[in-house]
């Protein structure tokens, strides 16, 4: 009574799973280091103007924390200056008719009211029904370049 008469043991070799998980973590750390150390701001956007950011550099650029965008409370299109919206839309339509890639320059208004020039390099990814699934890309602040170009133009 109460004596152990035997036991059952089941073992599984999880070495490959552990190696795969370790490799995935190393890869994620490398990608994070790359994203954190480039001047560009990496994004994933949607046709309705929503946008998600994977790094915090967006706050320095816009004055808004990335969670405001990632939650959908603020759409990227809300920041684009009204006079630049139609050209931005046209470049999107043109890209859809070709390979889905586009580079465009436009202005946004920061939270503090200042205007910033951006260059966006993007790739449109469509679903099986040829609808926009998402847009991936990177923003680069080109304000200083645009200001220098304007100053040179005034000298001419």
C-alpha positions in Angstrom: 0.0 0.0 0.0 1.3 3.4 -1.0 4.4 1.9 -2.5 5.5 3.0 -5.9 5.4 0.1 -8.3 6.8 2.0 -11.3 6.8 5.2 -13.2 6.4 6.3 -16.8 8.8 8.8 -18.3 8.3 10.5 -21.7 11.2 12.5 -23.1 11.5 14.6 -26.2 14.6 16.1 -27.8 14.0 19.8 -27.9 17.5 20.7 -29.0 16.5 21.8 -32.5 13.6 23.9 -31.1 16.0 25.6 -28.6 18.5 26.3 -31.4 15.8 27.8 -33.6 14.5 30.0 -30.8 18.0 31.2 -30.0 18.7 32.0 -33.7 15.4 33.9 -33.9 16.3 36.0 -30.8 19.8 36.7 -32.3 18.2 37.7 -35.6 15.7 40.0 -33.8 18.5 41.7 -31.8 20.4 42.3 -35.0 17.4 43.8 -36.8 16.6 46.0 -33.7 20.2 47.3 -33.7 20.0 48.1 -37.4 16.6 49.9 -37.1 17.8 51.8 -34.0 21.0 53.0 -35.7 19.8 54.2 -39.1 18.5 57.7 -39.5 15.4 56.5 -41.2 12.1 55.7 -39.4 10.8 52.3 -40.5 7.0 52.0 -40.8 4.1 49.8 -41.9 1.1 51.7 -43.2 -2.4 51.0 -44.5 -4.5 52.4 -47.2 -6.8 54.2 -44.7 -3.9 56.3 -43.4 -3.2 54.2 -40.3 0.5 53.6 -39.6 2.6 51.5 -37.2 6.2 52.3 -36.2 8.7 49.8 -34.9 11.0 52.4 -33.2 10.8 55.4 -31.0 12.5 57.9 -33.4 9.1 58.9 -34.6 8.5 60.9 -31.4 11.6 63.0 -32.1 10.4 63.7 -35.6 6.7 64.4 -35.0 6.4 65.1 -31.2 3.9 62.2 -31.0 4.7 58.9 -29.2 4.6 55.9 -31.5 1.7 54.3 -29.6 -0.6 57.2 -30.6 0.0 56.0 -34.2 0.1 52.3 -33.5 -3.2 52.5 -31.7 -4.9 54.2 -34.6 -5.8 57.3 -32.5 -3.8 59.4 -35.0 -3.5 58.7 -38.7 -0.4 59.6 -40.6 -2.5 61.4 -43.2 -3.7 63.8 -40.4 -0.1 65.2 -40.3 0.4 65.6 -44.1 -0.1 69.3 -45.1 -3.4 69.6 -47.1 -1.6 71.1 -50.1 0.7 68.0 -50.3 -2.1 65.3 -50.0 -3.1 65.2 -53.7 0.5 64.7 -54.9 1.0 62.0 -52.3 -2.2 60.2 -53.4 -1.1 60.5 -57.1 2.3 58.9 -56.3 0.4 56.0 -54.6 -1.9 55.5 -57.6 1.1 55.6 -60.0 3.0 53.1 -57.9 0.0 50.7 -57.9 0.0 50.8 -61.8 3.7 49.7 -61.8 5.8 47.7 -59.4 4.3 49.2 -56.2 7.5 51.1 -55.2 7.6 54.8 -54.8 9.7 57.6 -53.4 8.0 60.8 -52.6 8.7 64.1 -50.8 6.1 65.9 -48.8 5.6 67.9 -45.6 4.0 67.1 -42.3 3.1 69.3 -39.4 4.6 68.3 -36.1 2.7 68.4 -32.8 4.4 71.7 -31.9 3.2 73.2 -35.3 6.6 73.2 -37.1 6.6 71.9 -40.6 9.0 69.1 -41.5 10.0 67.8 -45.0 10.1 64.0 -45.4 11.3 61.6 -48.1 9.3 58.4 -48.0 10.6 55.3 -49.8 7.8 52.7 -49.8 6.7 49.4 -51.2 3.0 48.6 -51.6 2.1 45.0 -50.8 -1.2 43.8 -52.2 -3.3 40.8 -51.3 -4.6 38.0 -53.6 -7.5 40.3 -54.7 -5.0 43.0 -55.7 -6.1 45.3 -52.8 -3.6 47.1 -50.7 -2.7 44.8 -47.8 -0.1 47.2 -46.4 2.7 49.6 -47.3 6.2 49.2 -45.8 8.9 51.7 -46.0 11.0 54.3 -44.3 10.9 58.1 -43.7 13.9 60.3 -43.8 13.8 63.9 -42.5 15.1 66.1 -45.4 14.1 69.5 -43.9 17.7 70.8 -43.8 18.3 69.8 -47.4 15.0 71.5 -48.5 15.9 74.7 -46.5 19.4 74.7 -48.1 17.8 74.3 -51.6 15.4 77.2 -50.9 18.3 79.4 -49.7 20.3 78.7 -52.9 17.3 79.4 -55.0 16.9 82.9 -53.3 20.5 83.6 -54.3 19.9 83.0 -58.0 
